[in-house]
Amino acid sequence: MFTDAHAHLSFPQFDEDRTDIIKRLQDSQVSVLINPGTDVQTSEGAIAIAQALPFVYANVGLHPGDVNRFDMNDLEKLESLSYREKVVAIGEIGLDYHYPDHNKSIQETCFREMLRLAKRRDLPVVIHTRDAWADTFRILEEEKSSNLRGMIHCFSGGIDEAKRCLKLGFKISIPGVITFKKSTLPEVVATLSLDDVLTETDCPWLAPSPHRGKRNEPAFVVEVAKKISDVKGVSVEVVAEKAFQNLTSLMQLQPQN
């Protein structure tokens, strides 16, 4: 009963063989998948797939890489989409300072608007942060409220960042990077309780070993769970069950057979 907490199943990289991808993830016993939006169009696509497949759920959000095309009409559209059937979170949202042309001001404005939308709707958030931990924590602290909760997707920080995320009430979502030879994620996971861990692929990117260099897909989340089981010294079944419980509780899911 594996779970992929973050998989871009509606992205064009899967257009030619999406049916095969879905069959492989089912054959690999992936029973729950969360498909995030990154703007209005991809949020609509995520919802369409979620409504067509009983084990898929959708998020709606605005990725920091897409904020330069954002206007207030998009905020209204995303809020409207958040009421659609099977939408379970606001995301992915956040900050990304990796590329030299990033606009901190616009990213912060959009991040705050998305957090406020989540609070209005009482939905969890799915946060993307890259090269932006200080500002991410600052904004989360400033926007903190009793119902602000969620997950840090594709976690890329260290032990200190993980502790701060947990203190703010966020789950840590572990991607296939944990299987890479030089990854420091095993050290982070070793310090975490399985109660705080989710598993994800972030496909079509970041395929885990032994698939590294290929297009990633949801079936590969099994490799993430296997690596976590090695680090924690428990069975892969225990990891899978805990990740399932954590995800369904956070997103308030009622998985269907």
C-alpha positions as CSV (number, residue, x, y, z in Angstrom):
1,M,0.0,0.0,0.0
2,F,2.5,2.6,-1.2
3,T,1.7,6.3,-1.6
4,D,3.1,9.0,-3.9
5,A,2.4,12.3,-2.1
6,H,3.5,14.4,-5.0
7,A,3.4,13.2,-8.7
8,H,2.8,15.4,-11.7
9,L,0.7,12.7,-13.5
10,S,-1.1,15.3,-15.6
11,F,2.1,16.8,-17.1
12,P,2.8,16.4,-20.8
13,Q,5.7,14.1,-20.2
14,F,3.1,11.4,-19.6
15,D,0.7,12.2,-22.4
16,E,1.8,9.5,-24.8
17,D,1.8,6.6,-22.3
18,R,-0.3,7.7,-19.3
19,T,-2.4,4.6,-19.4
20,D,0.7,2.4,-19.1
21,I,2.1,4.6,-16.3
22,I,-1.2,4.1,-14.4
23,K,-1.1,0.4,-14.9
24,R,2.5,0.1,-13.6
25,L,1.8,2.1,-10.5
26,Q,-1.2,-0.1,-9.7
27,D,0.9,-3.2,-10.3
28,S,3.4,-1.8,-7.9
29,Q,0.7,-1.4,-5.2
30,V,0.7,2.4,-5.2
31,S,-2.8,3.0,-3.7
32,V,-2.9,6.7,-3.3
33,L,-1.4,9.5,-5.5
34,I,-1.6,13.3,-5.0
35,N,-1.4,15.2,-8.3
36,P,-0.4,18.9,-7.7
37,G,-1.1,21.9,-9.8
38,T,1.5,24.6,-10.5
39,D,-0.8,27.2,-12.1
40,V,-4.4,27.5,-13.2
41,Q,-4.1,25.3,-16.3
42,T,-2.2,22.5,-14.6
43,S,-4.5,22.6,-11.6
44,E,-7.4,22.1,-13.9
45,G,-5.6,19.1,-15.4
46,A,-4.8,17.6,-12.0
47,I,-8.5,17.9,-11.1
48,A,-9.6,16.2,-14.3
49,I,-7.3,13.2,-13.7
50,A,-8.3,13.0,-10.0
51,Q,-12.0,12.9,-10.9
52,A,-11.3,10.1,-13.4
53,L,-9.3,7.8,-11.2
54,P,-10.5,6.8,-7.7
55,F,-7.0,6.6,-6.1
56,V,-5.8,10.0,-7.4
57,Y,-6.4,13.4,-5.6
58,A,-5.6,16.9,-6.7
59,N,-3.9,20.0,-5.3
60,V,-4.4,23.5,-6.8
61,G,-1.7,26.1,-6.6
62,L,0.9,28.4,-8.0
63,H,4.5,27.3,-8.3
64,P,7.1,30.0,-7.6
65,G,8.5,29.4,-11.1
66,D,5.2,30.5,-12.6
67,V,4.5,33.7,-10.6
68,N,5.7,36.1,-13.3
69,R,2.5,35.3,-15.2
70,F,0.2,35.6,-12.1
71,D,-2.5,38.2,-11.7
72,M,-5.4,38.5,-9.2
73,N,-7.8,36.8,-11.6
74,D,-5.7,33.7,-11.2
75,L,-6.1,33.8,-7.4
76,E,-9.8,34.0,-7.9
77,K,-9.7,31.1,-10.3
78,L,-7.5,29.0,-8.0
79,E,-9.9,29.7,-5.1
80,S,-12.8,28.6,-7.2
81,L,-11.0,25.4,-8.3
82,S,-10.2,24.6,-4.6
83,Y,-13.9,23.8,-4.1
84,R,-13.9,21.2,-6.8
85,E,-14.4,17.5,-6.0
86,K,-11.2,15.7,-4.8
87,V,-9.1,18.8,-4.3
88,V,-7.4,18.1,-1.0
89,A,-4.7,20.8,-0.6
90,I,-3.2,24.1,-1.9
91,G,0.0,23.5,-3.7
92,E,2.5,23.4,-4.9
93,I,3.4,26.8,-3.6
94,G,6.5,28.4,-2.1
95,L,9.8,30.1,-3.0
96,D,12.5,29.2,-5.4
97,Y,15.7,31.3,-5.7
98,H,17.7,28.8,-7.7
99,Y,17.6,30.6,-11.0
100,P,19.3,34.1,-11.4
101,D,16.1,35.7,-12.9
102,H,13.9,34.9,-9.9
103,N,11.8,37.8,-8.5
104,K,11.7,37.6,-4.7
105,S,9.1,40.3,-4.3
106,I,6.5,38.6,-6.6
107,Q,7.3,35.2,-5.2
108,E,6.7,36.3,-1.6
109,T,3.4,38.1,-2.5
110,C,2.1,35.0,-4.3
111,F,3.3,32.7,-1.5
112,R,1.4,34.7,1.1
113,E,-1.7,34.9,-1.1
114,M,-1.7,31.1,-1.5
115,L,-1.1,30.5,2.3
116,R,-4.0,32.8,3.0
117,L,-6.2,30.9,0.6
118,A,-5.3,27.7,2.4
119,K,-6.2,29.2,5.7
120,R,-9.6,30.5,4.4
121,R,-10.3,27.1,2.9
122,D,-8.9,25.2,5.9
123,L,-6.8,23.1,3.6
124,P,-3.2,21.8,4.0
125,V,-0.4,23.4,1.9
126,V,2.2,21.7,-0.2
127,I,5.4,23.8,-0.1
128,H,8.2,24.0,-2.6
129,T,11.4,25.7,-1.3
130,R,14.7,25.7,-3.0
131,D,17.7,27.9,-2.0
132,A,15.1,29.9,0.1
133,W,14.9,28.4,3.6
134,A,15.4,31.6,5.5
135,D,12.5,33.5,3.7
136,T,10.3,30.4,3.7
137,F,10.6,30.0,7.5
138,R,10.1,33.8,8.0
139,I,6.9,33.9,5.9
140,L,5.5,30.7,7.5
141,E,6.1,32.2,10.9
142,E,4.5,35.5,10.0
143,E,1.5,33.7,8.4
144,K,1.2,31.1,11.1
145,S,-2.3,30.2,12.3
146,S,-4.0,27.3,14.1
147,N,-5.1,25.7,10.8
148,L,-1.9,26.2,8.8
149,R,-0.4,22.8,8.2
150,G,0.9,20.7,5.4
151,M,4.0,19.1,3.9
152,I,7.4,20.2,2.7
153,H,7.5,18.5,-0.7
154,C,10.8,17.1,-2.1
155,F,12.6,18.0,1.1
156,S,16.1,19.2,0.4
157,G,17.3,20.6,3.7
158,G,19.3,19.2,6.6
159,I,18.5,18.1,10.1
160,D,18.1,21.7,11.4
161,E,15.7,22.6,8.6
162,A,13.7,19.4,9.2
163,K,13.4,20.2,12.9
164,R,12.1,23.7,12.1
165,C,9.6,22.3,9.7
166,L,8.3,19.8,12.3
167,K,8.0,22.6,14.9
168,L,5.8,24.5,12.5
169,G,3.6,21.5,12.1
170,F,4.7,20.2,8.7
171,K,5.3,16.7,7.5
172,I,8.6,15.9,5.6
173,S,8.1,14.4,2.1
174,I,11.1,12.4,1.0
175,P,11.8,12.1,-2.8
176,G,14.0,9.7,-4.8
177,V,17.0,11.8,-4.0
178,I,17.4,9.8,-0.8
179,T,18.7,6.9,-3.0
180,F,21.5,9.0,-4.6
181,K,25.0,8.1,-3.4
182,K,25.9,11.6,-2.2
183,S,22.5,12.4,-0.7
184,T,22.4,13.6,2.9
185,L,18.7,12.7,3.2
186,P,19.5,9.3,4.9
187,E,21.1,11.3,7.7
188,V,17.9,13.5,8.0
189,V,15.5,10.5,7.9
190,A,17.5,8.7,10.6
191,T,16.6,11.5,13.0
192,L,12.9,11.6,12.1
193,S,10.0,9.6,13.4
194,L,8.1,7.7,10.8
195,D,5.0,9.6,12.0
196,D,6.5,12.7,10.3
197,V,7.5,11.1,6.9
198,L,5.8,11.0,3.6
199,T,7.0,9.4,0.3
200,E,7.0,11.0,-3.1
201,T,8.5,10.8,-6.6
202,D,8.0,14.4,-7.9
203,C,7.8,12.7,-11.2
204,P,8.7,13.1,-14.0
205,W,11.9,14.4,-12.4
206,L,14.4,12.9,-9.9
207,A,14.1,9.2,-10.6
208,P,15.5,7.2,-7.8
209,S,18.2,4.6,-8.2
210,P,18.3,2.2,-10.0
211,H,16.2,4.3,-12.4
212,R,18.3,7.4,-12.1
213,G,18.6,9.3,-15.4
214,K,15.3,8.0,-16.7
215,R,11.9,9.7,-16.6
216,N,10.6,9.3,-13.2
217,E,7.1,7.7,-12.6
218,P,4.9,6.9,-9.6
219,A,5.7,3.2,-9.5
220,F,9.3,4.2,-8.5
221,V,8.1,5.5,-5.1
222,V,8.6,1.9,-4.0
223,E,12.4,2.6,-4.1
224,V,12.0,5.6,-1.8
225,A,10.1,3.4,0.7
226,K,12.8,0.7,0.5
227,K,15.6,3.2,1.2
228,I,13.7,4.6,4.2
229,S,13.2,1.1,5.5
230,D,17.0,0.5,5.2
231,V,17.8,3.7,7.1
232,K,15.2,3.1,9.8
233,G,15.8,-0.6,10.2
234,V,12.2,-1.6,9.7
235,S,10.3,-3.5,7.0
236,V,9.3,-1.7,3.8
237,E,5.7,-2.7,4.8
238,V,6.0,-0.7,8.0
239,V,7.3,2.4,6.1
240,A,4.5,2.1,3.5
241,E,1.8,1.8,6.1
242,K,3.1,4.8,8.1
243,A,3.4,6.9,5.0
244,F,-0.2,5.9,4.0
245,Q,-1.5,6.8,7.4
246,N,0.4,10.1,7.5
247,L,-0.8,11.2,4.0
248,T,-4.5,10.1,4.4
249,S,-4.6,11.9,7.8
250,L,-3.0,15.1,6.6
251,M,-5.1,15.4,3.5
252,Q,-8.2,13.9,5.2
253,L,-8.6,11.3,2.5
254,Q,-11.0,8.5,2.2
255,P,-9.3,6.2,-0.2
256,Q,-11.5,4.1,-2.5
257,N,-10.9,0.6,-3.7
